[in-house]
Amino acid sequence: METISMASDENIDWGACEKEEICQKIETLLKNVHTELPDPLTDPAKCSLVKGDYLYFHYGCDGQDDRGWGCGYRTIQTMASWIYLNRSPVQNQNRIAPSLPQIQQALVTMGDKPGSFSGSKEWIGTFEASLVLDYFCDVPCKVVHVRGGGAELEQVAAEELHQHFEKHGSPVMMGGDRDNSSKGILGVCTGDKGSYLLVVDPHYYGRQLEKTELQKRGWVAWKRVSSLDQSSFYNLCLPQTATKGI
């Protein structure tokens, strides 16, 4: 199992925190939690996966209890960790991902949110993710709107994701309206009977689990596109990392 230690000798900079114990939180984040997960299809026509290393961020992983509102922030942190770990040379290893307070303050500074947003428990989506990754990581993002329904999800979303992973290889954020739970997408696999998405779910909260246990419990899993809410639209935030040589 690959891990990255967040003990004091790593000096991870989590930025400003409302409570001192959050900044002092010692945690171990798992690395590449999708590896060794069996493919969803025995004979797929096409599979495209994330390339490179990333860390799995989830509810409460830094000591801040963000259950019910922080899933978008955690997905952004996972995406940001990929950018920092795969950038050559790695820039400022101590700042692997912005903290939740830093993300909120950045959106206020950019004029996207009012001052009252900072320190709030308001959730964010794919549009905010694109702003945050550009602000902290200097990486532009492509936001794709998928209107919903089985055919469009299968055709538009799956093809966009295949193209993204083949060209950029970076994690993707997905969210919708009726299905407003943010999720990270690490791959797509297409066969004769439809496509599967490799989903990393930021909603896990609790003690650190082994990678195999996360997979067993479904926090990292292949999910059929047809299992998504067919009445919901979906947005994809696709970091254009190749344009920055990452």
LOMI-792278 format. One line per field, with one value per residue: residue number from 1; x negated, y, z negated of N, C-alpha, C in turn. Coordinates in Angstrom, 3 decimals, m for minus. Each point is the difference from the previous one (the first is absolute). Layout:
REM residues N
seq = (NUM|...)
nc1 = (X|...)
nc2 = (Y|...)
nc3 = (Z|...)
cac1 = (X|...)
cac2 = (Y|...)
cac3 = (Z|...)
cc1 = (X|...)
cc2 = (Y|...)
cc3 = (Z|...)
//
This chain:
REM residues 246
seq = (1|2|3|4|5|6|7|8|9|10|11|12|13|14|15|16|17|18|19|20|21|22|23|24|25|26|27|28|29|30|31|32|33|34|35|36|37|38|39|40|41|42|43|44|45|46|47|48|49|50|51|52|53|54|55|56|57|58|59|60|61|62|63|64|65|66|67|68|69|70|71|72|73|74|75|76|77|78|79|80|81|82|83|84|85|86|87|88|89|90|91|92|93|94|95|96|97|98|99|100|101|102|103|104|105|106|107|108|109|110|111|112|113|114|115|116|117|118|119|120|121|122|123|124|125|126|127|128|129|130|131|132|133|134|135|136|137|138|139|140|141|142|143|144|145|146|147|148|149|150|151|152|153|154|155|156|157|158|159|160|161|162|163|164|165|166|167|168|169|170|171|172|173|174|175|176|177|178|179|180|181|182|183|184|185|186|187|188|189|190|191|192|193|194|195|196|197|198|199|200|201|202|203|204|205|206|207|208|209|210|211|212|213|214|215|216|217|218|219|220|221|222|223|224|225|226|227|228|229|230|231|232|233|234|235|236|237|238|239|240|241|242|243|244|245|246)
nc1 = (m0.843|0.279|m0.758|0.509|m1.027|0.968|m1.025|m0.438|m0.750|1.267|0.400|1.087|0.119|0.836|m0.799|0.781|0.164|1.292|m0.447|m0.789|0.891|0.749|m0.684|0.172|1.100|m0.298|m0.151|0.451|m0.261|0.935|m0.894|0.583|1.147|m0.112|m1.292|m0.156|0.811|0.722|m0.289|0.906|m0.770|0.368|0.765|m0.515|0.792|0.138|m1.187|0.340|m1.225|0.111|m0.895|m0.912|m0.603|0.828|0.550|0.520|0.664|0.447|1.284|m0.349|m0.591|0.286|1.033|0.331|1.045|m0.044|0.503|0.573|m1.264|m0.938|0.934|0.513|m0.203|0.459|0.960|0.143|m0.050|0.789|0.729|m0.027|0.229|0.821|0.462|0.002|0.537|0.655|m0.013|m0.743|m0.865|0.192|1.048|m0.773|m0.787|m0.236|0.332|0.354|0.820|0.821|0.008|0.991|m0.581|m1.097|0.686|0.612|m1.138|m0.506|1.115|m0.191|m1.296|0.376|0.845|m0.258|m0.458|1.062|m0.332|1.333|m0.464|m0.975|m0.321|0.684|1.180|m0.261|0.711|m0.890|0.000|0.281|0.897|0.320|0.104|0.568|0.685|0.245|0.140|0.659|0.666|0.104|0.421|0.595|1.117|0.233|1.313|0.403|1.111|0.427|1.065|0.467|0.921|m0.457|0.478|0.434|0.607|0.307|0.381|0.556|0.551|0.588|0.502|0.354|0.398|0.597|0.383|0.343|0.473|0.618|0.324|0.325|0.535|0.789|0.792|0.652|0.189|1.262|0.664|0.975|1.011|1.158|1.287|0.762|m0.979|0.076|m0.233|m0.992|m0.595|m1.093|m0.418|m0.395|1.106|m0.012|0.932|m0.125|1.168|0.397|0.068|m0.906|m0.044|m1.178|0.250|m1.283|0.791|m0.576|0.602|0.149|1.145|m1.072|0.442|m1.124|m0.346|m1.315|0.442|m0.243|m0.833|m0.324|0.005|m0.650|m0.722|m0.181|m0.117|m0.655|m0.936|m0.610|0.682|0.115|0.604|1.048|m0.206|0.595|m0.897|m0.507|0.324|0.914|0.528|m1.271|m0.277|m1.090|m0.918|m0.919|m0.902|m0.568|m0.943|m0.344|m0.437|0.344|0.883|m0.217|m0.043|1.163)
nc2 = (m1.200|0.921|0.683|1.146|0.109|0.361|m0.693|0.451|m1.088|m0.207|0.661|m0.788|0.939|m0.065|1.013|1.072|m0.205|m0.351|m1.261|0.265|m0.843|0.721|1.096|m0.445|m0.229|m1.174|m0.135|m1.104|0.652|m0.781|m0.695|0.497|0.378|0.281|0.005|m1.014|1.007|m1.107|m0.235|0.897|m0.064|m1.204|0.589|1.066|0.817|0.716|0.150|1.073|0.107|0.461|0.929|m0.644|0.681|m0.358|0.858|m0.892|1.114|0.055|m0.085|1.101|m0.140|1.285|m0.673|0.601|0.027|m0.429|m0.925|m0.345|0.462|m0.831|m0.759|1.146|0.498|m1.153|0.034|1.296|m0.337|m1.019|0.832|0.895|m1.058|m0.398|1.242|0.111|m1.214|0.456|1.176|0.248|0.485|m0.801|0.827|0.448|m1.026|1.045|0.491|m1.205|0.598|0.926|0.640|m0.476|0.539|m0.541|m1.110|0.080|0.308|m0.956|m0.693|0.419|m0.273|m1.070|0.256|m1.315|0.213|0.273|1.028|m0.108|m0.285|0.840|m1.239|m0.047|m0.602|0.904|m0.822|m0.619|0.415|m0.495|0.985|m0.073|m1.298|0.385|0.847|m0.930|m0.929|0.928|0.334|m1.224|m0.614|1.117|m0.714|0.282|0.138|m1.099|0.732|m1.247|0.490|m0.983|0.174|m1.229|m1.063|m1.239|0.397|1.170|m0.604|m0.977|0.873|1.082|m0.414|m1.182|0.571|0.972|m0.958|m0.785|1.040|0.326|m1.217|m0.127|1.219|0.086|m1.032|1.145|m0.057|m0.398|1.152|m0.689|0.756|0.049|m0.049|m0.935|m0.430|0.680|m1.299|0.787|m0.372|m0.661|0.251|m1.266|m0.330|m0.538|m0.917|m0.220|m0.614|m1.162|m0.174|0.904|1.083|m0.095|0.673|0.318|m0.195|1.131|m0.505|1.330|m0.697|m0.774|m0.382|0.089|m1.038|0.110|m0.285|m1.291|0.046|m1.220|0.557|1.076|m0.837|m0.799|1.156|0.065|0.436|m1.030|0.288|m1.032|1.010|m0.729|0.525|m1.119|m0.155|0.956|1.090|m0.682|0.528|m0.227|1.306|m0.061|0.499|0.118|m0.021|0.311|m0.186|1.081|m1.033|m0.622|0.987|m0.506|m0.975|m0.270)
nc3 = (0.000|0.926|m0.828|m0.407|m0.788|m0.853|m0.465|m1.163|0.269|0.410|m1.101|0.107|0.907|m1.026|m0.129|0.100|m1.308|m0.130|m0.043|m1.021|m0.612|0.842|m0.250|m1.240|0.730|m0.542|1.284|0.465|1.107|0.493|0.661|1.103|m0.570|1.287|m0.287|0.810|0.365|m0.007|1.268|0.392|1.071|0.360|0.903|m0.644|0.653|m1.140|m0.593|m0.706|m0.542|m1.250|0.257|m0.718|m0.983|m0.974|m0.839|m0.822|0.315|m1.248|m0.322|m0.641|1.190|m0.166|m0.518|1.146|m0.825|1.248|m0.794|1.150|0.093|m0.449|0.607|0.450|m1.213|m0.496|0.934|m0.246|m1.283|0.308|0.734|m0.988|m0.786|0.971|0.102|m1.331|m0.073|1.057|m0.589|1.057|m0.896|m1.046|0.013|m0.969|m0.290|m0.777|1.185|m0.401|m0.871|0.508|m1.167|m0.745|m1.099|0.514|0.261|m1.178|m0.607|0.745|m0.218|m1.262|m0.045|0.679|m0.999|m0.083|m1.232|m0.777|m0.751|m0.104|1.226|m0.309|m0.355|1.148|0.089|0.919|0.744|0.754|1.282|1.196|0.059|m1.284|0.265|1.133|m0.752|m0.924|0.939|0.651|m1.100|m0.510|1.103|0.418|m0.177|1.279|m0.054|0.539|0.054|m0.098|0.633|m0.740|0.916|0.124|m0.587|0.159|1.124|m0.525|m1.131|0.682|0.820|m0.503|m1.179|0.478|1.118|m0.678|m0.820|1.020|0.648|m1.137|m0.383|1.273|m0.049|m1.077|m0.193|m0.189|m1.336|0.064|m0.065|m0.614|0.418|m0.649|0.418|0.538|0.738|m1.157|m0.124|m0.385|1.124|m0.337|1.230|m0.097|0.656|1.218|m0.014|1.291|0.007|0.483|m1.318|0.341|m0.771|m0.607|m1.122|m0.102|m1.040|m0.401|m1.052|m0.078|0.015|0.138|m1.195|m0.622|m0.737|0.095|1.207|0.079|1.019|m0.357|m1.214|0.430|0.728|m1.038|m0.658|1.159|m0.842|0.520|1.103|0.820|0.606|0.304|1.187|0.339|m1.005|0.767|m0.685|0.655|m1.120|m0.315|0.103|0.735|m0.813|0.933|m0.975|1.177|m0.933|0.678|m0.690|1.109|m0.095|m1.217|0.901|m0.624)
cac1 = (0.843|m0.767|0.547|m0.868|0.150|0.212|m0.553|m0.586|m1.203|0.388|0.275|1.045|0.585|1.442|0.515|0.708|1.025|0.792|m0.399|m1.424|m0.234|0.124|m1.313|m0.958|0.455|m0.939|0.820|m0.650|0.885|m0.342|m0.439|0.408|0.878|0.695|m0.854|0.345|1.440|0.241|0.720|1.427|0.374|m1.011|m0.511|0.444|m0.434|m0.893|m0.139|m0.905|m0.169|m0.888|m1.430|m0.739|0.360|0.913|0.381|1.445|0.539|1.381|0.534|m0.693|m1.352|m0.948|0.491|1.166|1.214|0.707|1.076|1.206|m0.252|m1.384|m0.429|m0.623|m1.326|m0.888|m0.328|m0.980|m1.285|m0.545|m0.460|m1.178|m1.128|m0.532|m0.765|m1.244|m0.864|m0.433|m0.700|m1.450|m0.214|1.090|m0.105|0.468|0.545|0.733|1.372|0.527|1.349|0.494|0.921|1.372|0.056|m0.687|0.872|1.076|m0.541|m0.375|1.219|0.376|m0.988|0.262|1.278|1.051|0.853|m0.024|m0.874|0.616|m0.260|m1.184|0.356|1.347|0.121|0.648|m0.672|m0.436|0.110|m1.030|m0.433|m0.938|m1.214|m0.823|m0.610|m0.970|m1.184|m0.722|m0.536|m1.067|m0.885|m0.266|0.449|1.364|0.875|1.119|1.222|0.924|1.360|0.721|1.381|0.615|0.596|m0.926|m0.750|m1.003|m1.022|m0.812|m0.726|m0.766|m0.868|m1.013|m0.976|m0.792|m0.927|m1.031|m0.913|m0.732|m1.015|m1.037|m0.830|m0.452|m0.271|0.229|1.328|1.110|1.083|1.332|1.102|1.222|1.020|0.684|m1.134|m0.931|m1.142|m1.233|m0.755|m1.169|m0.006|m1.388|m0.102|1.226|m0.173|1.153|0.180|1.162|1.250|m0.052|m1.246|m0.173|m0.876|m0.772|0.391|m0.595|1.054|m0.580|0.930|m0.392|m0.404|m0.337|m1.407|m0.672|0.196|m0.901|0.495|0.876|1.263|0.728|0.553|1.022|1.183|0.573|m0.414|m0.710|0.682|0.541|1.456|0.593|0.563|1.459|0.432|0.114|1.360|0.319|0.753|m0.902|m1.096|m1.323|m1.114|m1.334|m1.110|m1.135|m1.215|m0.745|m1.370|m0.976|m0.320|m1.030|m1.130|0.041)
cac2 = (1.200|1.226|1.082|1.151|0.376|1.401|0.283|1.336|0.169|0.309|1.439|0.351|1.303|m0.025|1.353|0.500|m0.896|0.610|m0.603|m0.329|m1.439|m0.413|0.201|m0.922|m1.364|m0.922|m0.934|m0.687|m0.103|m1.091|0.374|m0.876|m0.986|m0.825|m1.055|m1.389|m0.212|m0.745|0.677|m0.329|m0.801|m1.004|0.257|1.356|0.552|1.130|0.454|1.147|0.204|1.028|m0.315|0.726|m0.141|0.949|m0.364|m0.088|0.909|m0.343|0.679|m0.066|m0.575|0.919|0.335|0.874|m0.757|0.683|m0.861|0.669|1.165|0.135|m0.988|0.683|0.450|m1.163|m0.422|0.979|m0.308|m1.172|0.459|0.845|m0.848|m0.600|1.028|0.264|m1.176|m0.377|1.118|m0.230|m0.524|0.258|1.353|0.189|m1.275|0.148|0.437|m0.989|0.411|1.089|m0.389|0.469|1.463|0.665|m0.062|0.976|1.347|0.249|0.298|1.359|0.906|0.066|0.655|m0.971|m0.155|1.141|m0.173|m0.900|m1.386|m0.454|m0.532|m0.563|m1.419|m0.054|m0.923|0.530|m0.963|m0.097|1.324|0.499|m0.808|0.521|1.246|m0.294|m0.651|1.026|0.950|m0.576|m0.896|0.561|m0.980|0.270|m1.170|m0.066|m0.432|m0.574|m0.190|m1.141|0.314|m1.092|m1.056|m1.082|0.081|1.063|m0.379|m1.051|0.470|1.232|m0.062|m1.047|0.384|1.107|m0.543|m0.740|0.968|0.698|m0.853|m0.321|1.179|0.702|m0.982|0.537|m0.264|0.847|0.184|m0.151|0.355|0.304|0.753|m0.960|m0.717|1.097|m0.488|0.053|m1.245|0.011|m1.032|m0.387|m0.817|m0.391|m1.267|m0.151|m1.285|m0.096|0.259|1.272|0.455|0.079|1.057|m0.305|1.086|0.119|0.698|0.754|0.062|m0.852|0.689|m0.944|m0.356|m0.335|m1.368|m0.522|0.163|m1.121|0.170|1.059|m0.599|m0.965|0.730|0.756|1.403|0.055|m1.094|0.171|0.137|0.101|1.311|m0.129|0.056|1.402|0.538|0.304|1.251|1.078|0.376|m0.144|0.794|m0.564|0.956|m0.744|0.818|m0.080|m0.043|m0.141|1.335|0.529|m0.925|m0.929)
cac3 = (0.000|0.062|m0.804|m0.218|m1.399|m0.308|m1.311|m0.095|0.795|1.374|0.023|0.946|m0.312|0.223|0.045|m1.172|m0.522|m1.054|m1.267|0.055|0.093|1.391|0.611|m0.593|0.254|0.622|0.760|1.101|1.151|0.900|1.333|1.112|m0.641|0.995|0.532|m0.314|0.128|1.241|1.069|m0.065|1.167|0.334|1.343|0.360|1.282|m0.243|m1.386|m0.149|m1.435|m0.513|0.071|m1.020|m1.406|m0.641|m1.367|m0.213|m1.011|m0.322|m1.174|m1.278|0.079|m0.616|m1.332|0.090|0.285|1.086|0.471|0.471|0.861|0.453|0.996|1.134|m0.433|m0.100|1.363|0.484|m0.625|0.694|1.310|m0.208|m0.401|1.227|0.700|m0.724|m0.026|1.344|0.623|m0.012|m1.353|m0.943|m0.546|m1.370|m0.443|m1.247|0.255|0.932|0.385|m0.851|m1.062|0.211|m0.167|1.107|1.178|m0.180|0.084|1.391|0.759|m0.395|0.605|1.446|0.237|0.325|m1.176|m0.924|m1.156|m0.974|0.398|m0.718|m1.303|0.051|0.335|1.305|0.911|1.284|1.081|1.032|0.454|m1.014|0.094|1.091|m0.473|m1.055|0.569|0.751|m0.973|m0.804|0.742|1.325|0.987|0.472|0.040|0.931|m0.673|0.973|m0.514|0.581|m0.364|m0.752|0.794|0.259|1.255|m0.036|m0.969|0.602|1.179|m0.207|m1.176|0.158|1.019|m0.550|m0.991|0.728|0.613|m1.057|m0.627|0.980|0.262|m1.208|m1.047|m1.344|m0.557|0.447|m0.967|0.582|m0.883|0.739|m0.729|m0.881|m0.600|m0.263|m0.763|0.776|0.076|0.853|1.035|0.256|1.198|0.695|0.712|0.879|0.670|0.877|m0.718|m0.706|m0.612|m1.444|m0.480|m1.201|m0.904|m1.331|m0.733|m1.122|m1.128|m1.124|m1.234|m1.062|m0.145|1.252|0.453|1.005|1.368|0.337|m0.722|0.710|1.209|m0.411|m0.457|1.109|0.060|1.278|0.688|1.349|m0.025|1.325|0.341|m0.070|m1.395|m0.388|0.027|1.392|0.071|m0.407|0.894|m0.619|0.495|m0.167|m0.044|0.538|m0.010|1.257|m0.507|1.083|0.525|m0.884|0.021|m1.133)
cc1 = (m0.870|0.688|m0.960|0.260|0.214|m0.420|m0.765|m1.220|0.308|0.311|1.019|0.655|1.483|0.603|0.703|1.098|0.758|m0.410|m1.440|m0.228|0.141|m1.351|m1.014|0.350|m1.081|0.808|m0.859|1.009|m0.480|m0.291|0.494|0.915|0.733|m0.825|0.404|1.505|0.264|0.748|1.467|0.461|m1.120|m0.617|0.442|m0.503|m1.031|m0.003|m1.025|m0.051|m0.886|m1.443|m0.715|0.609|0.967|0.246|1.516|0.413|1.477|0.437|m0.902|m1.447|m1.064|0.448|1.198|1.216|0.830|1.107|1.222|m0.243|m1.368|m0.424|m0.681|m1.409|m0.986|m0.380|m1.015|m1.374|m0.653|m0.559|m1.273|m1.220|m0.633|m0.887|m1.345|m0.953|m0.551|m0.675|m1.503|m0.741|1.181|m0.226|0.606|0.694|0.806|1.446|0.600|1.380|0.439|0.969|1.403|0.122|m0.692|0.845|1.115|m0.502|m0.386|1.219|0.543|m0.925|0.240|1.305|1.117|0.990|m0.063|m0.887|0.534|m0.248|m1.182|0.385|1.381|m0.051|0.752|m0.797|m0.379|0.023|m1.117|m0.478|m1.009|m1.307|m0.923|m0.701|m1.123|m1.278|m0.816|m0.724|m1.220|m1.049|m0.384|0.317|1.422|0.808|1.064|1.205|1.002|1.341|0.658|1.439|0.701|0.665|m1.032|m0.869|m1.094|m1.104|m0.951|m0.896|m0.914|m0.988|m1.119|m1.061|m0.881|m1.050|m1.097|m1.040|m0.856|m1.118|m1.111|m0.941|m0.624|m0.330|0.268|1.402|1.009|1.013|1.326|1.045|1.213|0.972|0.779|m1.028|m1.104|m1.172|m1.242|m0.701|m1.205|0.093|m1.451|m0.149|1.355|m0.307|1.276|m0.008|1.248|1.295|m0.053|m1.333|0.075|m0.928|m0.713|0.149|m0.777|0.905|m0.583|0.845|m0.368|m0.432|m0.287|m1.490|m0.583|0.190|m1.111|0.637|0.992|1.354|0.841|0.669|1.137|1.289|0.599|m0.362|m0.876|0.529|0.328|1.522|0.519|0.531|1.519|0.521|0.100|1.446|0.333|0.785|m0.858|m0.901|m1.300|m0.985|m1.307|m1.008|m1.267|m1.236|m0.823|m1.490|m1.053|m0.404|m1.088|m1.194|m0.034|0.484)
cc2 = (1.239|1.068|1.163|0.498|1.486|0.286|1.309|0.170|0.261|1.490|0.391|1.303|m0.016|1.411|0.395|m0.971|0.712|m0.520|m0.483|m1.494|m0.515|0.134|m1.006|m1.462|m0.814|m1.111|m0.671|m0.159|m1.103|0.528|m1.032|m1.127|m0.900|m1.196|m1.361|m0.250|m0.725|0.841|m0.419|m0.914|m0.986|0.261|1.377|0.417|1.097|0.348|1.127|0.358|1.191|m0.481|0.810|m0.161|1.080|m0.495|0.007|0.885|m0.322|0.789|m0.199|m0.427|0.916|0.435|0.913|m0.818|0.775|m0.866|0.816|1.176|0.007|m0.904|0.645|0.468|m1.178|m0.526|0.943|m0.306|m1.222|0.398|0.826|m0.830|m0.666|1.009|0.225|m1.188|m0.367|1.130|m0.224|1.295|0.337|1.354|0.049|m1.256|0.109|0.410|m0.913|0.385|1.143|m0.542|0.517|1.513|0.755|0.006|1.037|1.428|0.352|0.360|1.384|1.014|0.175|0.698|m0.946|m0.144|1.260|m0.294|m0.989|m1.473|m0.578|m0.429|m0.631|m1.509|m0.167|m0.892|0.708|m1.117|0.106|1.365|0.591|m0.787|0.523|1.290|m0.274|m0.623|0.974|0.942|m0.566|m0.749|0.525|m1.020|0.347|m1.287|0.158|m0.515|m0.433|m0.251|m1.153|0.092|m1.101|m1.002|m1.022|0.182|1.047|m0.306|m1.030|0.541|1.180|m0.141|m1.019|0.415|1.147|m0.530|m0.832|0.962|0.681|m0.870|m0.370|1.178|0.582|m0.938|0.442|m0.324|1.049|0.125|m0.073|0.346|0.379|0.825|m0.928|m0.892|1.028|m0.416|0.007|m1.343|0.194|m1.144|m0.264|m0.846|m0.279|m1.249|m0.278|m1.370|0.012|0.398|1.273|0.269|m0.029|1.165|m0.472|1.184|m0.082|0.954|0.719|m0.025|m0.919|0.868|m1.051|m0.281|m0.392|m1.474|m0.403|0.188|m1.103|0.114|1.113|m0.556|m0.960|0.706|0.899|1.464|0.264|m1.175|0.373|0.034|0.159|1.410|m0.037|0.035|1.434|0.459|0.472|1.298|1.207|0.405|m0.185|0.961|m0.726|1.138|m0.764|0.886|m0.214|0.003|m0.106|1.347|0.668|m0.931|m0.974|m1.373)
cc3 = (0.000|m0.833|0.013|m1.404|m0.135|m1.429|0.050|0.889|1.470|0.161|1.054|m0.452|0.333|m0.009|m1.289|m0.413|m1.105|m1.377|0.114|0.193|1.428|0.689|m0.516|0.265|0.707|0.663|1.057|1.117|0.922|1.397|1.012|m0.474|1.003|0.460|m0.561|m0.019|1.320|1.032|m0.032|1.127|0.327|1.364|0.473|1.379|m0.213|m1.479|m0.050|m1.480|m0.316|0.100|m1.080|m1.382|m0.454|m1.421|m0.117|m1.174|m0.211|m1.226|m1.218|0.044|m0.595|m1.388|0.012|0.398|1.017|0.576|0.408|0.924|0.659|1.143|1.209|m0.319|m0.007|1.383|0.614|m0.585|0.637|1.359|m0.128|m0.384|1.224|0.723|m0.682|0.045|1.367|0.761|m0.137|0.343|m0.904|m0.646|m1.394|m0.529|m1.288|0.204|1.071|0.496|m0.905|m1.044|0.324|m0.237|1.135|1.267|m0.116|0.152|1.433|0.831|m0.356|0.665|1.490|0.328|0.361|m1.147|m0.860|m1.201|m1.015|0.327|m0.765|m1.416|m0.056|0.237|1.318|0.945|1.299|1.044|1.018|0.485|m0.981|0.043|1.087|m0.408|m0.990|0.564|0.839|m0.964|m0.728|0.825|1.370|1.097|0.420|0.047|1.081|m0.772|1.061|m0.674|0.747|m0.484|m0.770|0.910|0.419|1.223|m0.075|m1.002|0.598|1.108|m0.322|m1.163|0.194|1.009|m0.470|m0.972|0.653|0.568|m1.063|m0.573|0.972|0.230|m1.264|m1.157|m1.421|m0.505|0.412|m1.129|0.741|m1.032|0.814|m0.799|m0.945|m0.701|m0.236|m0.869|0.879|m0.048|0.897|0.997|0.384|1.252|0.595|0.810|0.790|0.674|0.852|m0.683|m0.839|m0.666|m1.518|m0.311|m1.261|m0.954|m1.306|m0.779|m1.214|m1.267|m1.161|m1.186|m1.066|m0.037|1.352|0.331|0.955|1.380|0.359|m0.691|0.632|1.242|m0.344|m0.388|1.083|0.055|1.228|0.817|1.445|m0.095|1.433|0.228|m0.128|m1.432|m0.514|0.132|1.418|0.166|m0.369|1.151|m0.757|0.640|m0.287|m0.018|0.351|0.033|1.270|m0.289|1.095|0.571|m0.834|m0.097|m1.143|0.493)
//
